[in-house]
Amino acid sequence: MRAQDGTLEVLLDHGRLPEAALRGGETLEAALGRAVDVSALAHVEQLETRVLGNGSVATAYLGLVPSETHLGGAWRPAAGIALPFVRAAQSRLRAKLSYTNLGFALAPKTFTISELREVYVAALGHDVSATNLQRVLIRRGVLERVDGRRAPGRSGGRPAALFRFASDRLEVTDEFAALRPPR
């Protein structure tokens, strides 16, 4: 999955999720590596295993790609995909964004708060206040300010401060947190 232009997207291969049949003696991770370029993923975790209608077993992974990373394939909006595992992946991502620093896996290396907000809005599926997002993530020690500023856009304004995630490894930052849609 990736957040691109305000939309959460899923990588498809001929209308299906990338897949690779497990070969004799092969690990699940090796099969995953045949299905997708794992080196392009900023985060990958086993999502779930299901017994399919034909009696075979399928293990799905949640893989996250930063918006600035190129990973070829057919990227489609997650909202319009009715394939097994996609809803579970969205739910896992949304939950983990609440209590971890997982945003690092979707965001570019450096970003403005407005750009980060766009990533969170795409992943969560609801509006997020840029001010509150910045306040919460800085309070948790998730974001760091970096040198430089982003030039103002077409509408003008002040140059925006640049930030980065303090860590590019998954960390629990608030085990009791929940980012919920506004009521």
C-alpha positions, -999 to +999 in steps of 0.1 A: +000+000+000+010+036-005-005+070+000-003+089-033-020+122-041-043+120-011-054+084-019-045+051-003-035+027-031-029-010-035-005-026-059-022-051-083-008-076-107-033-083-135-062-073-113-051-094-084-028-089-054+008-099-061+012-136-053+037-164-055+030-201-048+052-216-020+078-239-034+090-270-016+113-260+012+108-223+006+101-198+034+071-175+032+095-146+031+112-160+000+079-165-018+070-129-008+103-118-024+093-134-057+059-117-056+071-081-049+103-062-046+107-063-008+137-039-009+113-011-020+091-016+011+096+006+041+076-018+063+063-053+058+045-076+083+025-107+080-012-098+080-032-130+082-036-165+069-068-179+055-081-211+041-095-204+007-127-218-009-107-244-028-090-257+004-056-240-003-040-217+023-031-181+015-009-159+037-011-122+032+014-095+040+010-058+046+037-039+027+040-002+028+058+020+003+068+056+008+052+080-017+086+089-031+097+053-038+091+038-072+076+003-072+063-006-106+029-021-112-007-012-114-016+010-084-053+013-077-073+032-050-079+008-021-114+020-016-125+005-049-109-029-045-130-058-032-103-085-030-095-107+000-071-092+025-075-055+013-099-045+041-079-063+067-048-044+055-066-011+057-078-018+092-044-029+104-028+002+089-054+026+104-050+010+138-012+011+138-011+047+127-029+055+160-004+040+184+028+037+165+051+058+143+041+038+112+036+069+092+074+068+084+066+039+060+042+060+039+058+095+041+087+108+021+121+112+040+114+149+046+080+166+045+060+195+056+032+190+081+007+197+053+023+169+032+022+145+062-014+154+069-022+143+033-006+109+039-026+104+071-058+115+055-053+090+027-044+062+051-071+069+077-099+077+053-110+108+071-099+143+077-071+151+101-062+185+116-026+194+106-022+213+139-033+184+160-013+159+140+018+179+145+011+184+182+005+147+189+034+134+169+059+159+183+047+152+218+053+115+213+088+122+200+079+108+165+089+139+144+120+159+142+125+193+126+152+194+099+170+223+083+154+240+053+120+250+043+096+242+015+089+272-008+053+285-007+028+272-031+009+290-058-014+306-032+016+322-014+022+322+023+052+315+044+078+289+036+068+257+054+091+240+080+105+206+071+103+175+093+112+138+093+103+108+114+128+103+142+130+066+135+124+044+104+117+013+126+083+005+139+079+017+175+048+018+198+045+055+208+012+054+227-003+020+234-037+036+245-041+060+215-068+059+188-071+082+158-108+082+151-128+100+125-145+132+135-181+128+147 
